[in-house]
Each structure stands twice: as C-alpha cells, then as structure tokens.
Amino acid sequence: MTSDAAHALLGRLLPGLAAAGTVAAIAHRAGALTGRGAWAATAVGTACVAAGWDWGALLVAFFVASTTLSRVGHARKASVAAGVVAKAGPRDATQVLANGGAFAACAVGYMLQRSPLWYAAGAGGLAAATADTWGTEVGMLAGSAPRSILSWRPVPIGTSGGVTIIGTAASIAGAIFIGVTARAFGWSPSAAWSAVIGGVAGATADSILGATLQARRWCDHCQAATERVVHTCGGPTVAAAGMTWLDNDAVNVAGAVVGALTGLATTWIAGRSGA
C-alpha cells in the first residue's frame, strides 16, 4: 500500500465507522437487526467503506433492497414458513456475517492489493447473497409449493433447497441488481458481469447444498420436518438428515464464497481471452 493510499484509508476510516454505525443503529431501531447484528453490520460496513465509498454504497444497496423485500408479505411468510425456517425476525450477527462477510473480506483484500480482481470477487459474493435472499423472500410468496432443486418433489414452504419459478426469477433479478448497481457506482463492465454470473452460481450452489448436506431436523410432537432446533411448539427437535453442523448460515457462507470465486474466474477468463 502506497503512502497516498494509506492516507486515503485513514481519511475514510472514522467517517466510515460513523456512517456504518448510523445505518446499523437505524436498522436496529427499525427492527431489521438485533443488537449484535447491528455491531456486526457496523464492522462489515466499516471494512467496506475503508476500501472505498463505492464498496460501502454497494453494501447499503444490498441491505436496503433485501430488507425491503423481507418486509413485503411478512405476515404471510411468517404464517406459512415459521415452523420450517431456522431463524425469523431481525437478522443476528451470524446472519450479517454470513451474507456480508465475503464482500467485506474482498474489500479488505482490495485495500491490501489494488487489483481489479477484488472487484470481481466482491461483486460475485455480494450478488450471490442478494440472489439467495431475493429468491427466498419472493419465493415464499409464490402461489405454488416449492420443489426440491434436485428431486423436483414438492417440499414445505421455507425448506432450504426448495425452488419456485417466481423465486428463481427473483434470484436472477437480484444478481442483475447488484451488477447494474455496481456499474452505476463506476465499477467495470467485467465486475458487473461477474456479479450476474457469480450471483446465479452462488445462489444455485446454496440451493444444492440446502437440498443435500444442510442439517434437517424433525419434531416428534408435531410430526413435521423443520430446520429449527426448538420447534414453534416449544419442543426440541432431533437430527433427521444432513450434517448437523451445516446450518443455513453456513450454507449461506458457502454460497457467497462460490459466488466470489465464480466472479473472480469470470473476470480472469475474460482478461485472458482479451474480452
């Protein structure tokens, strides 16, 4: 890092901390983040702004759009999927890091080495988180029951690995949203394409992992499949399938990493081919 870059970093650090903390505090008061989630969001946001205001702005665009979508039809989503999804309500620290951690890591990488490849990886990672979130939030409002991405058998609403046509369309739209927004903030066309391709790849990987290796649980009292450790009836659930340690947050991390690596590969291949 050059002396000028170091001075620019220091010049953004405190304002970035203030800006990230303010956004996180507002989100906490609005019920979008838990207390610890707000602290995690502040850390992630500060790391991104330290890399550049464009990194911070792209993160805010993701958070605002995804939070808005989560509020659409909230009551209906809660009624049809509360017994299945592992977590509901405000995002906690683990969820914040699972969705924004890969993007923040790429921002830190860019601070250490000013390579355009970090833009590609960051865009792909954030687009994967966006695509997964948009697909989930919109898919739960679909009129038809979701189907397993692998077996195509119907699964309960909210089940990881379940997809719908409208949810898939929303997932693709989420990846495109990050690509278009990144381009609007001055990122290269290559980074924008990395967002679209990486976002779709990461969300698809998320669904496949959710349908195969993610932990499945069972409530004996309700005789119902779930992803919750404690079911909505208040009773404990038992492991039924998958890897017990691989919960939805871990799968989200994996999806974001796949998105980042795919975005990185997309730009690298384009550069090698001279596109």
N, C-alpha and C positions, 0 to 999 in steps of 0.2 A: 504494500500500500504506500503510495507516494505521500509526501508531506501535505500537498494540497488536498488529497483525498481524505487524509486524516483530519484536517481542519474542517472539511465539509461534513464529515461524520460527526464530529463533536458539535458542530453547529446545528445538526438535526436531532441529536440525541435527547436533549432536555425538552425542546418543543415537541418531539415525537412522543416522549413519555407523557407529557401533558395532554397531547391530543388523544393518544391511545387510552389514557386513563379516563378522560372525559367521555369518550364514546362508550367505554366499558361501563362507567358509572350510570350513564343514561340507559344503557341496555339492561343493567341490573334493576334500576328503578322501574323500567317498563316490564319487568318480569321475563326478559329474554335470557338472562344469565343468572346463575346462582352467585353467591358471594365469591366462592373460589373460582367459579367460571369467569367472573369479572377480572380477578387478579391474573388468571391465565391469559385472558384476552389482552390485558394491558401489556404483559410480557411479549406475546406474539406480535401485537401491533407495534410496540416499540422497536423490536428487532427489524420489522419490515420497513418502518419509516427511516430507521438508521441507514438502510440500504438506499433509500430514495423515497421521496414523497409519492412517486408513481407506484411503488410497491405498496405503500400504506393505503393509497387510494383504491387500488385494485382489491385489497383485502376488505376494505369497508364496503365496496360494491358487492362483493360476495356475501358479506354478513347481512347487509340491509335487504338485499333481494331474497336471500334464503329465509331470513326471519319473517319477512312479509308473507312469503308463501306458506310458512308454517302456521300463520295465523288464519289463513283462508280455510274455512270449514273446520276450524279447530274442534268445535263441539262434536261434529260428526266423526272426525278422526278418532277422538278420544273414546267415543261410544263403540266404534267397531274394532278398534285395534288395541285398546288399553290392556286387555288380557294377554296380548301376544308380545308387544314390543317391550324390550328390557327397560327402557327409560322413557319417561314422558315429562313434559313441563320444561322449565328453564334448562338451558344447556349447562352442564357442570364443567369442571376444569378438564377432565379426561376427554370429554366430547370436543371441547375447544381445541385441545392439542391434537386430537385425532384428525380433525378437519383442517386445521391451520398449521400444524407443526411442520409438515413437509414444505409448505410455502415459506415459512419462516426460516427453515434450515437453508433453503435455496437463497433467501435474502442474505443470510449470514455468509454463505459461500460467495455471493456476488461482492460483498464487502471485502472479502479476503483476496479475491481474484476477479477482476473486472472482465469476465468473459461473457459473451452473448449467450453461451450455452446455459448459464444460470437462469436467464430469462425464459428460455425454452422449458427447462425443467420446472421452474416455478409456475409457469403458466399451465403446464400439463398437470401438475399436482393439485393446484387450486381448482382447475376445471374439473378434475375427477371428483373432488369433494362437492363441487357445485352440481355436477351432473347426478351424482348419487342422491344428494339432498332434494333436488328438484324432482327427480324421478319418484322418490319415496313420498314426498308431500303431495304431489299431484296424483300419483298412482293410487293413494288411499282414498281418493275421491271418485275413482272410476266406478262406473255402474256395475261392471262385471268383476267377478272374483279373479284375483291374480293367479298366475300359473307358474310352476317351478320352471326356471330358465333351462333346466336340464331335462326333466322328465315330461314337462308340459302338463302335469297333472294339477288340478286346482288346489290351492293352498289357502289357509286363512289370511284375511287382510292383515298386513303388517308383518308377515313372515319374511325373514331375510331370504333372498334368492327368488322371491316371487316377483313376477313382472306382469305388466299390462301394456296394451298398445299405447294408451294415452300417457302412461308413466314413462315408457321408453321414448316417446316423442318429447316429453318434458325434459328427460335426461339429456337428449341430444341438444335441445334448446339451451339447457344450462351450460353445456360445453361451448356452444356458439356464443352465448352471452359473455363468457369470460374472454373468448378470442376477440370479439368485437370491442369489448371494453378495454382490453389490453392495447389494441390497435389505437383506440381513441386517446389513450394516455401516452402515445408515442412509441409503443413497443413495435418491433419489426413485424412485417408480414409473416416471417418464419415463426416467430414466437406465437403469433395469433393462430397459425395453423397447428402449431404444437399443442396449443390449448384445446382445439377442437378434437384432434386425433387422440391426444393423451387423455382428455376428459372422457371420451367414449370408451377408450380402452380400460381406463381405471374403473369406471362405473361398471363395466361388464365383468371385470375381474372381481370386483366387490360382490356382484350378484352370484357369480360362480362359487366363490368362497363361502358365501352365505348359504348356498344350497347344498354344499358338500361338507366342509370342515368346521363350520361355525357350530358352537355348542347348541344343542337342542335340549329342552327340559320338558317335564311332564308334571301336571298337577293331578294327583290321585283323587283329591276331593272333588274337583270339577270335571275330572276325566277330559282334560284339554291339554293340547300342546301349547307351549309357551317358550319365551326366551327369558322370562323373569325368574330370579332366584326365589323371590317371595311372590306368590300369585296375588291377584287382586282380591281373592277371598281371604287373604291373610295367612294362608297356609304355605309351608315350604314346598318347593318343587324338587324333583330328582332329575339327575342327568339321564338323558334318553338316547342321545346320539351326538356325533361330532366330538371335537376336542374341548374338554371342559374349560380350558384356559382361553380359548379363542372366542371372545365375545364380540359383540357388534362394534365396539370401539376399536378393537384390534383389527378387525376386518376393514374398517374404515381407513386405518393407518396403511394397511397393505394396499388398498385401492388407490390411495393418494400416492404411494411410492411407485406403483405401477404406472400411474398417470405421469408422474415426474420423469421416470425412466423412458417412457414412450415419447414424451415431449422432447426429451434430450436426444433420443435416437432420431426423431423426425427431423430436427434441425441439423443434426450431424450428417445424416444421409443426404439431405438437401444441399448442404455445403459441399460434400464430397462430389455430388453429381453436377455441381455448378448451377443448381436451380436458384 
